[in-house]
Amino acid sequence: MARGDDSGRRRRRGAAASTKSAAPVRRIDKKDPPKRSEPIAATGAVHTASDAASPVAATLPLLALSPARLLELQRSYVERVNALWREFLTEPQKLSESLSDPRFADEAWRQNTLAALYARAYLLNAEFMNKLADSVEADRKTKRRIKFAVQHWIEAAAPSNFLALNPRAQKRLLETKGESLAAGLANLLKDLARGRISQTDESAFEVGRNVATTEGGVVYENALMQLLQYAPRTEKVYRRPLVIVPPCINKYYILDLQPDNSFIRYCVEQGHTVFVVSWKNPHEPEARMTWDDYLELGPIAAFRVAREITGAEKVNALGFCVGGTIVATALAVLYARGEDPIASLTLLTALLDFEDTGVLDVFVDEAHVRMREQTIGKGGLMPGLELANTFSSLRPNDLVWNYVVNNYLEGRQPPPFDLLYWNGDSTNLPGPMYCWYLRNTYLENNLRVPGKLVCCGQPVDLNRIRVPAYVFAAREDHIVPWKAAYASARLLPGSGPGSVKFVLGASGHIAGTVNPPSKNRRSYWVAPPQAGLPADSEAWLHAATERPGSWWPDFAAWLAPFGDGEVPARRQLGSAKYPVIEPAPGRYVKEKA
């Protein structure tokens, strides 16, 4: 799976790859149409051959667009615009038919013929722009950036986002005699003061009161995390505990929102003694913490304490999202030290191979990483608000413009929603840790290369993690693409042929993971046991079988044999050495960014 020695250098060049070997770009006029092989500079300008030799031109990514494809798109677009215009003039009643796009599904759009016209015109223009972006010929990163920028421009330009063009917002303005406008302006001013758009009624939730309520206690803490142990809910428990390491870029309670959708509670109900890392929300005292600190003070400390409290020689480890990357790196360190701390490893929507990082790739290149290193790489904080806004921008219709319309144009309050409350409860990251993570994973993809990295004084080699593994990915995940998670699963050697199990769930990064059996929603795919995961992820999917409902019972059945038998449950949490410090969920999770 590992690339050659030049892979890191290719990765570092990113979108700023050298174009010195590219053919010069000729001036284009009507008598000399561009050939398919002659790229146009990314700025949209046309350069002469002498321009192409300039330092600026040499650093720009090269783009090309087939004239034949452009002509085809233009012809189709003009025909459809003319058809729409004829329909408006001769058969305007047809425009009152409902649109599938939820932004224009309200009856107010159908009752207003002019509004129905420009809604359809917008959708037509959006389709044309997307097809145009898809037709650009460029390197993968540049093409993704073009599509990302075009999509953001399209979604920002929707007529539903403007009071003067939104008949539903206008109707509400008249019905409320202007009160909706006043309420919308008040909502806007409030959000401007806090630097983000409100997505839910945050006053409806409180950590420890109606989210993160599974009973337990804090049995250990250090400068970066508190370790929570949860009270048993069965008469007997497995001898080996389950240690869960969530992402440090979010609060852990995404796995413990409400009792009916709590993954933590579900694991406890299956008879596991569950320990969970609750990361501290870093502030100035933690501003110099490094990736090594997160390994030592996070999973390495958690594994040790869980083993000492339970008396088990090994634990079962689970890492979610970035927590999975941290766990795998920490395990490589422990094995290099000669330790053997776990019986099984579970990764949920986590990356070890960062070759394909999906839409997040548009934000990362050498210039960006170097800027972060110069500003916060030796001390400082990556603000949680900036991280939260970045993730919201990945789904602008759902997480930005939907609330612009609801909160500001219509003057409504967003309804209470536990998931969106968690989404807005952002966390900072220490600058040195964040910069190391950006460069060595997203930019250079060093983690998958044995011995390329040294962490906590040890060479990192994922091949040392020779234990059975359960790897879950979500099919519509835009943060951890499922094929990248599959490639990451193939980096794990397991404990022998067929000991790495890959499971693919429906839906996205969060909804695919947090899918309790009681809801009986969605589905997941599993493949028959085989000697190893095929190199081709599509071949795996072709052989897989879709099963209805939650993947949680499949995971519980897989994990049970690694519990090392059952023992009577101890009702007292912690131990003489590690007494309960405070009830769960603890202080750290309540700290705000």
N, C-alpha and C positions, 0 to 999 in steps of 0.2 A: 504493500500500500504506500510505502514511503516513496517520495520523489527523489530524483538525483540531487547531487550537492548544489546544483544551480537553481533549485526550486525556490529557495529563500530569496535569492537575488531577483528572480523574475517577479516574485510576489511583492518585494519592496518597491519595485519600479511603479507598480499600480497603474493608475490612469495617466501618470506622467511618463510613460514609456518613451524611450528615444525614438524619434522619427527620422534620424539622419539617413537611414537606408531607404526611406520611402521615395518613390518617384516624385519629381518636382510637380507642383500643381500649376497647370497652365491657365492663362487668362481665358475666360469663357465668353464668347459672344455668339450671335445668332448664326454666323457662318462656321463656327467651330464648336459644336455641341460637346459636352463632356462625355468621355468614355466611362464605362462602368468601373474601370480600374483606377480612375483618377479621382482621389478623394478631395473633399472640400473641407476646409478648416472648421473646427468646432464652433468658432465664433460666428459662423454664418457668412463671413466675408470671403471673397475670392481673391487669392493671392497670385502674384506673378512668380516665375521661377526664382527670381532674385529674392522675393519675400520669403520663399520656402527655406532659404539658407540662413535666415535671421535667427537669433537666439530665441525670440518669442515663438516663431513658427515651429522651431524644433522641439518645443516643450508641449505643444498643443496636440491632443489626440486627433486622429484623422477619422473623418466621416465620409461616407459615400451613400448616394441614393440613386438607384437605377432610374434613368429618365423614362423608361418604358413603364415601370411601376408607378412613378409619379403621375404620368399621363393617364394611366388606368384609374388611379384613385380620383384624379380631378374629373375625369369623365363621369364616373359613377356619382360623385358628389353633386355635380351640376345637374345631372338627370334627376336626382332625388330632391334637390332643392326646388327645381322647377315643378316637380310633381306635387310637393308640399304647397307651393304657392298657388298652383291651379286648384288644389283641393280647398284651400282657404277662400278663394274667390268664387268657386262654383258650387262646392258642397261643404260649407262650413260646419254642418251638423256632424260630419264624420270626425271632426276634431274633438267632439265631446266624448268620444270613446275613451275609456279609462286607460291609463298608462301603468305598466308594471313597476316602473321606478317609484319607490316609496316617497321620494321627494315631491312627486307630482300626482300622487294617488288621491289626494283629498278632493272632495266634490267641488270645492271652490275653483280648482284648476279647470274642471270640465265645464262649469257654468259660464266661465269667461272665455269667449272664443279667442280673443287676442292673447290671453295668457296661455291657452292651450297651444296656440301657434308658436309662441316663442319657447315654450317648454319642448315642443317637438323639434324646433329648429336647433335648440341647444343640444339635445341628444344626438341629432344628426351631425352637428359640428364636432361634438365630443368623439363620436365614432370615427369621423374622418381624421381628427388629430391623433387618436390612438393608433389607427392603422398607419398613419404617416410615421409615427415614432417607431412602430414595429418594423417598418420597412428600411430604417436607417441601418447601414452596414458599418459596424465599428467593433472594437474589442468589447468583451463582455461587460466590463465595468462601465465604460463610456455609454454603452447602449442602455444599461440599467439606469444610469444617471439621467439620461435623456427621457426615458419612459417615466421615471419617478417625477422629474420636473414637470413634464407635460401633464401627467395625471393630476399633480397638485394644482397646476394652473387651471385645468378643466374643472376640477371639483370646487375650486374657489370661485370660478366664474358662473356657477349655476344660478339661474334667476331666482331660485328659492332662497338664496342667501341675501337678497336685497329687498328691503321693505317696499320700494317703488315697483317691484316686479312680482311680489309674492301676494296673490289674491287672498290666500288664507290668512296671512298676517294682517292684511288690510281689513278683512272682514272682522277679525277679532278687535282691531283698533276701533272700528265703528261700534261694535257691540258693547265694548267696555267704556265707550265715550272717552277714549284717550288714556284710560288707566293702564292698559297693557304697555303703551309706549313709556309711560313714567316708570312702571315696574321694570321694564327692559333696560332702561337707562340706569336705574339703581343697581340692577344685577351686573351690568357692564362695569360700572364704577367699582363695585365690590370686587369683581374678578381682576380688574386692572390693578387694584391695590395689592392683591395677593399673587399676581403674576401667572395665573392659569385659569382656564375655563372650568366652572363648576359642572361636574358630571352627575352629582347626586346630592341629596340632602344630607350633608355630613353630620348635622345635629341629631340625626336619627340613630347614630351608631356610636358605640364606645367600646374600645378594646377591653376585653375582660368582662363586659356587661352583656352584650348581645352578639359579639363576634369574638373568636378565640376563647371559647368558654369550656372546652374539655378540661375536666378536673385533673390537676397535677400540681407540681411544685418545682421551683428552681433549686437544683441540687448542687450547682457549681457555677461560678462565673469568673471571668477574667476581663482584661481590658477590651476584648473584642466581642465576646459572646457570653450569653447565659445558656446553660444546659438545662432543659426542661425534662422532667420525668413525669409520665402520666400514670394516674392511678389505674390499677387493673379493673376490668369489667367482667372478668370470667373467674371461675373458681381455680382453674389451673392456667398456667402461662408457659410458653416455651422457655427453655433454659437460656437460649441465646437471645439477647435483646436486639431490637431493630433501632439503629441510629440514623436519623434523617437529617440531612444537611440541605436546607433550602437555599435559594439564591440570596446573595448579599445585596443585590440591587433592589430588592423588595422585602417587605415584611413576611415572616414565616407563615402568618395566619391565612394566607391563601389556601393552605392545606387544612385550615380549621375555621372556616367561616361560620357556618351554622351546624347544629348537630346532624341535620339530615344530609349535608353535603361535605362533611368533614372527613378527609382522607385519614387524618390522624386518629380520629375516633373509630373509624372503620378498622384500622389496623389493631387498635387496642381491643376491639370487640372480637377480633380473630384470635386473641390469646397472646399477643405480642407485648412484651415490656418495651414501650416506645420511649426513646429519648429524641429530643429535637433541639437543634442548635437555633437559638434566637440571637441573630447578629445585632450588635450595638449600632445605633445610627451615628456614624462618625461626626465629630465636631473638632474643634481646634486641637484638643489633646491627642486625637488620633490621626492628625493630618499627615504624619510621616510614616504611617503604617505601610508595610510592603506586602507583596504577594506571599513571601515567606512567612510573614506574621499571620496572615490568614490561614495558611496551612498549619502552622504550629499551634496557634491559639484556637483554631476552629476544629476541623475533623480529627487531627492528631490528638488534641486534648480530649475531645468528646469520646473517641474510641477508648482511650485509657480510663477515663472516669466511669464510663458505662461498664467496662469490664470489671473494674474494682468494686463497683456497687453491687453488681449481680453475681460476681464470682465466676463468670463465664470466661473461658480462654479466648474466645473469638466473639465477634458481633456480626450481624448482618447489616451492611451499609447501603444507604440509599441517598442519591444526590439528585436534586431537581434543578434543571436549567443550569445556571452558572455554578450552582452548588455541586452539580455532577462533575464539572470541569475541575473544581477545587478538590473534590473527593478523590478523583482519579489521580491527580497530581500528588496529593498527600499520600495515597497508597503506594505510588511509585517510590516516594521518599522512604516510607516505612520499610518496604521490601528491600530497598538498597541498604538500609541499616541492619538488615537481618531479622526484622520482625515479621510476624505472620498474624495480622490482627483480625482478619475477616474470614467468614465462611462463604459469603455470597455478596455480589454487588448488583445493585439496581440503579439504572440511570433513566430518568424521566425527562424527555425533551431536552437533552444535553448534547453539547458538542465536544468532541475530542479532535476531530478532523475538521478544520476550518477552511477547507478548500472552497466550499459553497456556503456562504453565510446569508444568502437570500438578500432581502431588501436592505438589511443593515450594511451591506457592502458599499452602498453608495456614500456612506458617511466616512469611510476609512480609507486613507491613503497616506503616503509618506509625509506629505506636508502637514496634514492634520495631526498625525501622531507626533511629529516633531514639535509642532506648536504646543501640544499638550505637555510634552516632556519639558519644554523650556519654561512653561508657566507654572505647572503644578507637579512636575516630575520629581522634584526634590523636597516637596512639602507643600501642602495646600489641599483643598477639597474640590472634588467634582460635585457640583451642587445637584442634589436630588431633583430639584425643580427642572433643571435642564435635561436630566435623564428622562423624567416623566414626560416632558413636552416632546422630546424626541420620539419616544415610543408612541405617543398619541398621534404624531405626524405620520406614522406608518399606516394608520387607518383614518384618514382625515374626515371622510364622510361620517363614520360612526362616532368618532371621538372628538371631533372639532366642530364641523359645520352643523351637525345635528343639534348641538347645544347652542350654537350661535342663533339658529332659528328659534329654538324652543325658549331659551333664556332671555334673549335680547329682542328679537323681532316680535315674538308673541308674549313676552313678559311673564312667562310661566316659571315656576320653580321646578327643577329636576326632581323626579320621584326618588325615594330612598331605594338604594340597591347596594347590597353588601359588597359585591364584586367591584363596583366602581368606587365605593368608599376605600377599599383596599388599594385600588389602582391609583388613587390620589394621595395615599399615605406614603409619600416618597422617602427615599433614603439617600444620603450623601455617600460618596466613596473617597477614601484617601487618595490623593493624587499619585504618589509613587506606585501604589497597588494598581490603580486604574491604568496608568501608562504602561506598566509591565504587561498587563493583561491585553491591552490594545495591540502592542507591538508583537508580542510573542504568540498570539492566537489569531486575531482577525487580520493582521497585516502580514505576518511572516509564516504563520502556520507551523510553528516550531515544535509544538507539543507532540505531534505524531512522529517526529524524527527521533529515534532512540539515541540518547546521550547528547542531544543538541542543547538541552537546557540543564542548568544546575540550580536546584532549589533546596534550601535548607542545608547546603553543603553537599548534596547528593546528586549524581546524574539521574535525570528523569528518563525512565524507560517503561512505557506502558506494557511492554511484553512481560514484565515481572508480575502483572496482576493475573495470576493463573488460578482464578476461582470461577465458579459458575456465575453467569451474568444474565440479567433480564433487562433488555433495553426497550423502552417505550418511546414511540414518536407519534406525532399527530399529523394527519394527512394534509390539512390545510394550514399548518403552522407557518406563519410568515416571519417568525423570529428564528426558529430552528427548523429549516426545511427538512422534511422527513428523509429525503435521500442523503442529506448530510449526516443526519443521525444514524442512518443505516451504515454509511461509510465509517462513522465513529465506532459502531458496534463491531465492525470487521477489524478494528485495531486491537480489540481485546482477544487474547489467546484463549480465554476460558480455562477450564481444567481438563479439557480433552475434546475430542470431536463431538459436535452437537451440544456443547455445554453453554453456548451463548444463544439465548432466545431473543428474537426480535419480534415485537408486537406493534402493530400500526393501528392507531385509533382514528376515528372520524373527528371532524371539526378542527379547531385551532389550538394554539399553544396552551391556553388556560381551559377553555371549555372541553377540549379533548382529554385533558388530564383530570380535571375535577368533574368526574362523571359518575356519580354514585349509583349503585345498583337499584336503589329504591325509586329512582326516577324512570328507569327502564327506557333510556334514550340512547340514540346514536347506535354505533356498532364498532367493531374492531376486527382486524385481520390477523390471523395466525397461519403459519405454514407447518406442514408435517415435519416431524423431527428428521434432521438430515445431518450429514457429516460435518457440514460447515455452512456458513452463509454464502450464497453465490456471489460472484463478483458484481453481477448486474442486479441492481435493486429491482428493476422491472421484472426480471426473471423470478425473483423472490415473490413479488406481488402476484404474478401470474399463477404461481403454485399455491398461493395462500387462499384460505377460505374465510369469507366474511361471516362473523357471528353477531347476532343482535345484542344490544344492551351494553353494559359497562364492562370494561376490561379488568376492573378491580377483583372480581372473583377468580379470574385466570391468574392474576398475580398472587393472590392469597394461596391458591393451590400450588403454585410454583414455589413459593417461599416456605411453606410448611415443612418440607423435609429438611430444611437447613436450620430448623429451630432446635435441634439436638434434644428432642424429647420434651416432655412436660413435667413441671414441678408445681406444687401448690403455690398459689399467688400470695405474695407478701403485701399486706395492706399498708405497711409503713414505707414511705418513699425515702430515697437516699440511704445513708448508712451512718455509722458513728463518725467515720472520717468525713463524710459529705452530708451533713444534716441539711434539711430544707431551709433555704435562705428566706424565701417568700413564696406565696402561692403563685401558680401559673395565672396569667401569662408573663409575669415579671415586669420589671421596670424598663428594660432595654427596648422592648417592642413598642412602648408608649412614647419614646422620645421622638420628637418631630424634627424634620430636616431644617 
